[in-house]
Amino acid sequence: MSSEKKKFRIRYIIDKEFQLAFLLHNSIILILGVLVTLGVLYWVNETKYEGGAVFKLRQDPIKVYQKGFEEVNGVEVEKFIEKEIFLPDYDHKLDRFHIQVNAIVVLSSLFLVILAIFTIFNSHRMAGPIHNIKKSINRLLAGEKVERIRLRKTDEFKDLAEALNKLIEERIENKK
């Protein structure tokens, strides 16, 4: 029984040229997105904001004591004078995260849209041939007339289509 055991082997790289080209295309988009995001964040951090910040003052005053001196009978005495001040009420956060989060969200969303468009076009180069191949196989199984599988210049799976074309030609010749 042990001699009949199937050898189980996992190979993730099966069609090296195709898989590495696919990986390269997606990696280039990812790297460009990261570089653009880093560039914008660098620009945001290095650009000095010279405009004023607008704050409204809080409605509740805060009591503070200012140190002062007063002369009493010819002697200088330390005295604390009570004052009320109004502090600014920040409507928004001013830490680095809250300043940069909008840029990160916008760039990530833009990157996602670009990646989605790229993926649709790239997958079209694979989905079209697969659709044609399935259609030809179904016609062949149904006994219908099957024409050669034609692919565009930029389509993937040309080697598979060529192998199926040879099979179709052999089937047609065997029927004669």
MODELLER restraints for C-alpha pairs under 7 A, 6 or more apart:
rsr = mdl.restraints
at = mdl.atoms
rsr.add(forms.Gaussian(group=physical.xy_distance, feature=features.Distance(at['CA:13:A'], at['CA:19:A']), mean=6.94, stdev=0.5))
rsr.add(forms.Gaussian(group=physical.xy_distance, feature=features.Distance(at['CA:29:A'], at['CA:115:A']), mean=6.87, stdev=0.5))
rsr.add(forms.Gaussian(group=physical.xy_distance, feature=features.Distance(at['CA:33:A'], at['CA:111:A']), mean=5.90, stdev=0.5))
rsr.add(forms.Gaussian(group=physical.xy_distance, feature=features.Distance(at['CA:37:A'], at['CA:104:A']), mean=6.93, stdev=0.5))
rsr.add(forms.Gaussian(group=physical.xy_distance, feature=features.Distance(at['CA:37:A'], at['CA:107:A']), mean=6.30, stdev=0.5))
rsr.add(forms.Gaussian(group=physical.xy_distance, feature=features.Distance(at['CA:55:A'], at['CA:88:A']), mean=5.85, stdev=0.5))
rsr.add(forms.Gaussian(group=physical.xy_distance, feature=features.Distance(at['CA:55:A'], at['CA:89:A']), mean=6.27, stdev=0.5))
rsr.add(forms.Gaussian(group=physical.xy_distance, feature=features.Distance(at['CA:55:A'], at['CA:90:A']), mean=6.12, stdev=0.5))
rsr.add(forms.Gaussian(group=physical.xy_distance, feature=features.Distance(at['CA:56:A'], at['CA:88:A']), mean=5.74, stdev=0.5))
rsr.add(forms.Gaussian(group=physical.xy_distance, feature=features.Distance(at['CA:56:A'], at['CA:89:A']), mean=5.58, stdev=0.5))
rsr.add(forms.Gaussian(group=physical.xy_distance, feature=features.Distance(at['CA:57:A'], at['CA:86:A']), mean=5.99, stdev=0.5))
rsr.add(forms.Gaussian(group=physical.xy_distance, feature=features.Distance(at['CA:57:A'], at['CA:87:A']), mean=5.69, stdev=0.5))
rsr.add(forms.Gaussian(group=physical.xy_distance, feature=features.Distance(at['CA:57:A'], at['CA:88:A']), mean=4.31, stdev=0.5))
rsr.add(forms.Gaussian(group=physical.xy_distance, feature=features.Distance(at['CA:57:A'], at['CA:89:A']), mean=5.27, stdev=0.5))
rsr.add(forms.Gaussian(group=physical.xy_distance, feature=features.Distance(at['CA:58:A'], at['CA:86:A']), mean=5.93, stdev=0.5))
rsr.add(forms.Gaussian(group=physical.xy_distance, feature=features.Distance(at['CA:58:A'], at['CA:87:A']), mean=5.84, stdev=0.5))
rsr.add(forms.Gaussian(group=physical.xy_distance, feature=features.Distance(at['CA:58:A'], at['CA:88:A']), mean=5.79, stdev=0.5))
rsr.add(forms.Gaussian(group=physical.xy_distance, feature=features.Distance(at['CA:58:A'], at['CA:89:A']), mean=5.13, stdev=0.5))
rsr.add(forms.Gaussian(group=physical.xy_distance, feature=features.Distance(at['CA:60:A'], at['CA:86:A']), mean=6.90, stdev=0.5))
rsr.add(forms.Gaussian(group=physical.xy_distance, feature=features.Distance(at['CA:61:A'], at['CA:84:A']), mean=5.70, stdev=0.5))
rsr.add(forms.Gaussian(group=physical.xy_distance, feature=features.Distance(at['CA:61:A'], at['CA:85:A']), mean=5.37, stdev=0.5))
rsr.add(forms.Gaussian(group=physical.xy_distance, feature=features.Distance(at['CA:61:A'], at['CA:86:A']), mean=4.81, stdev=0.5))
rsr.add(forms.Gaussian(group=physical.xy_distance, feature=features.Distance(at['CA:62:A'], at['CA:84:A']), mean=5.44, stdev=0.5))
rsr.add(forms.Gaussian(group=physical.xy_distance, feature=features.Distance(at['CA:62:A'], at['CA:85:A']), mean=5.38, stdev=0.5))
rsr.add(forms.Gaussian(group=physical.xy_distance, feature=features.Distance(at['CA:62:A'], at['CA:86:A']), mean=6.25, stdev=0.5))
rsr.add(forms.Gaussian(group=physical.xy_distance, feature=features.Distance(at['CA:63:A'], at['CA:82:A']), mean=6.66, stdev=0.5))
rsr.add(forms.Gaussian(group=physical.xy_distance, feature=features.Distance(at['CA:63:A'], at['CA:83:A']), mean=5.67, stdev=0.5))
rsr.add(forms.Gaussian(group=physical.xy_distance, feature=features.Distance(at['CA:63:A'], at['CA:84:A']), mean=4.59, stdev=0.5))
rsr.add(forms.Gaussian(group=physical.xy_distance, feature=features.Distance(at['CA:63:A'], at['CA:85:A']), mean=6.51, stdev=0.5))
rsr.add(forms.Gaussian(group=physical.xy_distance, feature=features.Distance(at['CA:64:A'], at['CA:82:A']), mean=5.84, stdev=0.5))
rsr.add(forms.Gaussian(group=physical.xy_distance, feature=features.Distance(at['CA:64:A'], at['CA:83:A']), mean=5.36, stdev=0.5))
rsr.add(forms.Gaussian(group=physical.xy_distance, feature=features.Distance(at['CA:64:A'], at['CA:84:A']), mean=6.22, stdev=0.5))
rsr.add(forms.Gaussian(group=physical.xy_distance, feature=features.Distance(at['CA:65:A'], at['CA:80:A']), mean=5.63, stdev=0.5))
rsr.add(forms.Gaussian(group=physical.xy_distance, feature=features.Distance(at['CA:65:A'], at['CA:81:A']), mean=5.31, stdev=0.5))
rsr.add(forms.Gaussian(group=physical.xy_distance, feature=features.Distance(at['CA:65:A'], at['CA:82:A']), mean=4.54, stdev=0.5))
rsr.add(forms.Gaussian(group=physical.xy_distance, feature=features.Distance(at['CA:65:A'], at['CA:83:A']), mean=6.06, stdev=0.5))
rsr.add(forms.Gaussian(group=physical.xy_distance, feature=features.Distance(at['CA:66:A'], at['CA:80:A']), mean=5.36, stdev=0.5))
rsr.add(forms.Gaussian(group=physical.xy_distance, feature=features.Distance(at['CA:66:A'], at['CA:81:A']), mean=5.12, stdev=0.5))
rsr.add(forms.Gaussian(group=physical.xy_distance, feature=features.Distance(at['CA:66:A'], at['CA:82:A']), mean=6.45, stdev=0.5))
rsr.add(forms.Gaussian(group=physical.xy_distance, feature=features.Distance(at['CA:67:A'], at['CA:79:A']), mean=5.96, stdev=0.5))
rsr.add(forms.Gaussian(group=physical.xy_distance, feature=features.Distance(at['CA:67:A'], at['CA:80:A']), mean=4.59, stdev=0.5))
rsr.add(forms.Gaussian(group=physical.xy_distance, feature=features.Distance(at['CA:67:A'], at['CA:81:A']), mean=6.44, stdev=0.5))
rsr.add(forms.Gaussian(group=physical.xy_distance, feature=features.Distance(at['CA:68:A'], at['CA:78:A']), mean=5.95, stdev=0.5))
rsr.add(forms.Gaussian(group=physical.xy_distance, feature=features.Distance(at['CA:68:A'], at['CA:79:A']), mean=5.05, stdev=0.5))
rsr.add(forms.Gaussian(group=physical.xy_distance, feature=features.Distance(at['CA:68:A'], at['CA:80:A']), mean=5.79, stdev=0.5))
rsr.add(forms.Gaussian(group=physical.xy_distance, feature=features.Distance(at['CA:68:A'], at['CA:81:A']), mean=6.94, stdev=0.5))
rsr.add(forms.Gaussian(group=physical.xy_distance, feature=features.Distance(at['CA:69:A'], at['CA:76:A']), mean=6.23, stdev=0.5))
rsr.add(forms.Gaussian(group=physical.xy_distance, feature=features.Distance(at['CA:69:A'], at['CA:77:A']), mean=5.47, stdev=0.5))
rsr.add(forms.Gaussian(group=physical.xy_distance, feature=features.Distance(at['CA:69:A'], at['CA:78:A']), mean=4.56, stdev=0.5))
rsr.add(forms.Gaussian(group=physical.xy_distance, feature=features.Distance(at['CA:69:A'], at['CA:79:A']), mean=5.32, stdev=0.5))
rsr.add(forms.Gaussian(group=physical.xy_distance, feature=features.Distance(at['CA:70:A'], at['CA:76:A']), mean=5.55, stdev=0.5))
rsr.add(forms.Gaussian(group=physical.xy_distance, feature=features.Distance(at['CA:70:A'], at['CA:77:A']), mean=5.22, stdev=0.5))
rsr.add(forms.Gaussian(group=physical.xy_distance, feature=features.Distance(at['CA:70:A'], at['CA:78:A']), mean=6.43, stdev=0.5))
rsr.add(forms.Gaussian(group=physical.xy_distance, feature=features.Distance(at['CA:70:A'], at['CA:79:A']), mean=6.50, stdev=0.5))
rsr.add(forms.Gaussian(group=physical.xy_distance, feature=features.Distance(at['CA:71:A'], at['CA:77:A']), mean=5.91, stdev=0.5))
rsr.add(forms.Gaussian(group=physical.xy_distance, feature=features.Distance(at['CA:125:A'], at['CA:154:A']), mean=6.66, stdev=0.5))
rsr.add(forms.Gaussian(group=physical.xy_distance, feature=features.Distance(at['CA:125:A'], at['CA:155:A']), mean=4.59, stdev=0.5))
rsr.add(forms.Gaussian(group=physical.xy_distance, feature=features.Distance(at['CA:125:A'], at['CA:156:A']), mean=5.81, stdev=0.5))
rsr.add(forms.Gaussian(group=physical.xy_distance, feature=features.Distance(at['CA:126:A'], at['CA:155:A']), mean=6.41, stdev=0.5))
rsr.add(forms.Gaussian(group=physical.xy_distance, feature=features.Distance(at['CA:126:A'], at['CA:156:A']), mean=5.44, stdev=0.5))
rsr.add(forms.Gaussian(group=physical.xy_distance, feature=features.Distance(at['CA:129:A'], at['CA:151:A']), mean=6.47, stdev=0.5))
rsr.add(forms.Gaussian(group=physical.xy_distance, feature=features.Distance(at['CA:129:A'], at['CA:155:A']), mean=6.76, stdev=0.5))
rsr.add(forms.Gaussian(group=physical.xy_distance, feature=features.Distance(at['CA:129:A'], at['CA:156:A']), mean=6.93, stdev=0.5))
rsr.add(forms.Gaussian(group=physical.xy_distance, feature=features.Distance(at['CA:129:A'], at['CA:157:A']), mean=6.78, stdev=0.5))
rsr.add(forms.Gaussian(group=physical.xy_distance, feature=features.Distance(at['CA:132:A'], at['CA:149:A']), mean=6.73, stdev=0.5))
rsr.add(forms.Gaussian(group=physical.xy_distance, feature=features.Distance(at['CA:133:A'], at['CA:149:A']), mean=6.83, stdev=0.5))
rsr.add(forms.Gaussian(group=physical.xy_distance, feature=features.Distance(at['CA:133:A'], at['CA:161:A']), mean=6.80, stdev=0.5))
rsr.add(forms.Gaussian(group=physical.xy_distance, feature=features.Distance(at['CA:136:A'], at['CA:146:A']), mean=6.18, stdev=0.5))
rsr.add(forms.Gaussian(group=physical.xy_distance, feature=features.Distance(at['CA:139:A'], at['CA:145:A']), mean=6.91, stdev=0.5))
rsr.add(forms.Gaussian(group=physical.xy_distance, feature=features.Distance(at['CA:139:A'], at['CA:146:A']), mean=6.24, stdev=0.5))
rsr.add(forms.Gaussian(group=physical.xy_distance, feature=features.Distance(at['CA:140:A'], at['CA:146:A']), mean=6.16, stdev=0.5))
rsr.add(forms.Gaussian(group=physical.xy_distance, feature=features.Distance(at['CA:148:A'], at['CA:165:A']), mean=5.58, stdev=0.5))
rsr.add(forms.Gaussian(group=physical.xy_distance, feature=features.Distance(at['CA:149:A'], at['CA:161:A']), mean=6.15, stdev=0.5))
rsr.add(forms.Gaussian(group=physical.xy_distance, feature=features.Distance(at['CA:149:A'], at['CA:165:A']), mean=6.28, stdev=0.5))
